[in-house]
Amino acid sequence: MATILYYSTNGSENPTKAALPFLSANGAVEAGYQAQIVLFGDAVVVMKDAVANSVVPVGWPPLKELLATTIRNKVPIYV
């Protein structure tokens, strides 16, 4: 089984791009792969509860929901 690493530098200034590693990792897990997420630079702020609760990407569920699924899927998140 392959492990896919998702890397992001996008934070709350671009909510749609900030959600992409979480969307992608959740999709990978649902498809039977292992996933990991690395957040770097501006992306680290999305791990704060206040920020995660306020980030709403265009066309996708709020980040707090995506993050909850990512945690439920036991995807490692490196900050």
MARBA-3410 file (N, C-alpha, C, O; in Angstrom, 1 decimal):
79
0.8,-1.2,0.0,0.0,0.0,0.0,0.9,1.2,0.0,1.9,1.3,0.8 ~ 0.6,2.2,-0.8,1.3,3.4,-1.0,0.9,4.4,0.1,-0.2,4.5,0.6 ~ 1.9,5.2,0.5,1.6,6.3,1.4,1.8,7.6,0.6,2.8,7.8,-0.1 ~ 0.8,8.5,0.7,0.9,9.7,-0.1,1.1,10.9,0.9,0.4,11.0,1.9 ~ 2.0,11.7,0.6,2.4,12.9,1.4,1.8,14.2,0.8,2.1,14.5,-0.4
0.9,14.9,1.5,0.4,16.1,1.1,1.0,17.3,1.8,1.1,17.2,3.0 ~ 1.5,18.2,1.1,2.3,19.3,1.6,1.6,20.6,1.3,1.2,20.8,0.1 ~ 1.4,21.5,2.3,0.8,22.8,2.0,1.4,23.9,2.7,2.0,23.8,3.8 ~ 1.5,25.1,2.0,2.0,26.3,2.6,0.8,27.4,2.6,1.1,28.5,2.9 ~ -0.4,27.0,2.3,-1.5,27.9,2.2,-2.3,27.9,3.5,-2.7,26.9,4.1
-2.5,29.1,4.0,-3.2,29.3,5.3,-4.6,29.9,5.1,-5.2,29.8,4.0 ~ -5.1,30.6,6.1,-6.4,31.2,6.1,-6.6,32.3,5.0,-7.7,32.6,4.7 ~ -5.5,32.8,4.5,-5.6,33.9,3.5,-6.2,33.3,2.2,-6.7,34.0,1.3 ~ -6.1,32.0,2.0,-6.6,31.3,0.8,-7.3,30.0,1.3,-6.8,29.0,1.2 ~ -8.6,30.2,1.7,-9.3,29.1,2.4,-9.5,27.8,1.5,-9.4,26.7,2.0
-9.6,28.0,0.2,-9.8,26.9,-0.7,-8.6,26.1,-0.8,-8.6,24.8,-0.7 ~ -7.4,26.7,-1.0,-6.2,26.0,-1.1,-5.8,25.5,0.3,-5.1,24.4,0.3 ~ -6.1,26.1,1.4,-5.8,25.6,2.7,-6.5,24.3,3.0,-6.0,23.4,3.7 ~ -7.7,24.1,2.4,-8.5,22.8,2.6,-8.0,21.7,1.7,-8.3,20.5,2.1 ~ -7.2,21.9,0.7,-6.9,20.9,-0.3,-6.1,19.7,0.3,-6.4,18.6,0.0
-5.1,19.9,1.2,-4.4,18.7,1.7,-5.4,17.8,2.6,-5.2,16.6,2.6 ~ -6.3,18.4,3.3,-7.2,17.7,4.1,-8.2,16.9,3.2,-8.6,15.8,3.4 ~ -8.8,17.6,2.2,-9.6,16.9,1.2,-8.9,15.8,0.5,-9.5,14.7,0.4 ~ -7.7,16.0,0.1,-7.0,15.0,-0.6,-6.6,13.8,0.3,-6.8,12.6,-0.2 ~ -6.2,14.1,1.5,-5.8,13.0,2.4,-7.0,12.2,2.7,-7.0,10.9,2.8
-8.2,12.8,3.0,-9.4,12.1,3.3,-9.8,11.2,2.1,-10.2,10.0,2.3 ~ -9.7,11.7,0.9,-10.0,10.9,-0.3,-9.1,9.7,-0.5,-9.5,8.7,-0.9 ~ -7.8,10.0,-0.2,-6.8,8.9,-0.3,-7.1,7.8,0.7,-7.0,6.6,0.3 ~ -7.4,8.1,1.9,-7.8,7.1,2.9,-9.0,6.3,2.5,-9.1,5.1,2.6 ~ -10.0,7.0,2.0,-11.2,6.4,1.5,-11.0,5.4,0.4,-11.7,4.5,0.2
-9.9,5.7,-0.4,-9.6,4.9,-1.6,-8.6,3.7,-1.2,-8.3,2.9,-2.0 ~ -8.3,3.7,0.1,-7.5,2.6,0.6,-6.0,2.9,0.7,-5.2,1.9,1.0 ~ -5.6,4.1,0.6,-4.2,4.5,0.7,-3.9,5.0,2.1,-4.8,5.4,2.8 ~ -2.6,5.1,2.5,-2.2,5.8,3.7,-1.9,7.2,3.3,-1.4,7.5,2.1 ~ -2.1,8.2,4.1,-1.9,9.6,3.8,-1.2,10.2,5.0,-1.4,9.8,6.2
-0.4,11.3,4.7,0.2,12.1,5.7,0.1,13.6,5.2,0.1,13.8,4.0 ~ 0.0,14.5,6.1,0.0,15.9,5.8,1.1,16.7,6.5,1.4,16.5,7.6 ~ 1.8,17.5,5.7,2.8,18.4,6.2,2.3,19.9,6.0,2.0,20.2,4.9 ~ 2.2,20.6,7.1,1.9,22.1,7.0,3.1,22.9,7.3,3.8,22.6,8.3 ~ 3.4,23.9,6.4,4.6,24.7,6.6,4.2,26.1,6.3,3.3,26.4,5.5
5.0,27.0,6.9,4.8,28.5,6.7,3.4,28.9,7.1,3.0,28.7,8.2 ~ 2.7,29.6,6.2,1.4,30.2,6.5,0.3,29.1,6.8,-0.7,29.4,7.5 ~ 0.6,27.9,6.4,-0.4,26.8,6.6,-0.6,26.4,8.1,-1.6,25.8,8.5 ~ 0.5,26.6,8.9,0.4,26.2,10.3,-0.7,26.8,11.1,-1.2,26.2,12.1 ~ -1.2,28.0,10.7,-2.2,28.7,11.5,-3.6,27.9,11.4,-4.4,28.1,12.3
-3.8,27.1,10.4,-5.1,26.4,10.3,-5.2,25.4,11.3,-6.3,24.8,11.5 ~ -4.2,25.0,12.1,-4.3,24.1,13.2,-4.8,24.7,14.5,-5.1,24.0,15.4 ~ -4.9,26.0,14.5,-5.5,26.7,15.7,-7.0,26.5,15.6,-7.6,26.7,14.5 ~ -7.7,26.2,16.7,-9.1,26.0,16.6,-9.9,27.2,16.1,-10.8,27.1,15.3 ~ -9.5,28.4,16.5,-10.2,29.6,16.1,-10.1,29.8,14.5,-11.1,30.2,13.9
-9.0,29.5,14.0,-8.8,29.6,12.5,-9.5,28.5,11.8,-10.2,28.8,10.8 ~ -9.3,27.3,12.2,-10.0,26.1,11.6,-11.5,26.3,11.6,-12.2,25.9,10.6 ~ -12.0,26.9,12.7,-13.5,27.1,12.7,-14.0,28.2,11.8,-15.2,28.2,11.5 ~ -13.1,29.0,11.4,-13.6,30.1,10.5,-13.2,30.0,9.0,-13.7,30.8,8.2 ~ -12.4,29.0,8.7,-12.0,28.8,7.3,-13.1,28.0,6.6,-13.4,26.9,6.9
-13.7,28.6,5.5,-14.7,27.9,4.7,-14.3,28.0,3.2,-14.3,29.1,2.6 ~ -13.8,26.9,2.6,-13.4,26.9,1.3,-14.6,27.0,0.3,-15.7,26.7,0.7 ~ -14.3,27.5,-0.9,-15.3,27.7,-1.9,-15.7,26.3,-2.4,-14.8,25.6,-2.9 ~ -16.9,25.9,-2.3,-17.4,24.6,-2.9,-17.1,23.4,-2.1,-17.4,22.3,-2.5 ~ -16.6,23.5,-0.9,-16.3,22.4,0.0,-16.8,22.6,1.4,-17.2,23.8,1.7
-16.9,21.6,2.2,-17.3,21.8,3.6,-16.3,22.6,4.4,-15.2,22.8,4.0 ~ -16.8,23.2,5.5,-15.9,24.0,6.3,-14.7,23.2,6.7,-14.7,22.0,6.9 ~ -13.5,23.9,7.0,-12.3,23.2,7.3,-12.5,22.4,8.6,-11.9,21.3,8.8 ~ -13.3,22.9,9.6,-13.4,22.2,10.8,-14.0,20.8,10.6,-13.7,19.9,11.4 ~ -14.9,20.6,9.6,-15.5,19.3,9.3,-14.4,18.4,8.6,-14.3,17.3,8.9
-13.7,19.0,7.7,-12.6,18.3,7.0,-11.6,17.8,8.0,-11.1,16.7,7.9 ~ -11.2,18.7,8.9,-10.2,18.4,9.9,-10.6,17.3,10.8,-9.9,16.4,11.2 ~ -11.9,17.3,11.2,-12.5,16.3,12.1,-12.4,14.9,11.4,-12.1,13.9,12.0 ~ -12.7,14.9,10.1,-12.6,13.6,9.3,-11.2,13.1,9.2,-10.9,11.9,9.3 ~ -10.3,14.1,9.0,-8.9,13.7,8.9,-8.4,13.1,10.2,-7.6,12.1,10.2
-8.8,13.7,11.3,-8.4,13.1,12.6,-9.0,11.8,12.8,-8.4,10.9,13.3 ~ -10.3,11.6,12.5,-11.0,10.3,12.6,-10.3,9.3,11.7,-10.2,8.1,12.1 ~ -9.8,9.7,10.6,-9.0,8.8,9.7,-7.6,8.5,10.2,-6.9,7.7,9.6 ~ -7.2,9.1,11.3,-5.9,8.9,11.9,-4.8,9.2,10.9,-3.7,8.6,10.9 ~ -5.0,10.3,10.1,-3.9,10.8,9.2,-3.0,11.7,10.0,-3.4,12.6,10.7
-1.7,11.3,10.0,-0.7,12.1,10.7,-0.6,13.5,10.1,-0.6,13.7,8.9 ~ -0.5,14.5,10.9,-0.4,15.9,10.5,0.9,16.5,11.1,1.0,16.6,12.4 ~ 1.8,16.9,10.3,3.1,17.4,10.8,3.1,18.9,10.6,2.9,19.4,9.5 ~ 3.4,19.6,11.7,3.4,21.1,11.6,4.7,21.6,11.9,5.0,22.8,11.9
END
